[in-house]
């Protein structure tokens, strides 16, 4: 791969990141989902918007308990 090809890919990547950021900024975050996220050698539960996939918050103790027990709302 040439430097020119790599620069084009990096430019596309930058444009996509900007587009994702704009989409997330305008999203109303109405639909939440709890996800198990790998962080190094550990896993952490986090609440994400299911529409734009942005991290919203960490789940409450009750939400964590329900998730781990596979309970539905």
Protein Blocks (a to p, Z undefined) as FASTA:
>chain_A
ZZklmmmmmmmmmmmmmmmmmmmmmpgolaccdddddehjbccdddddfklopafbdcdf
klmmmmmnopaZZ
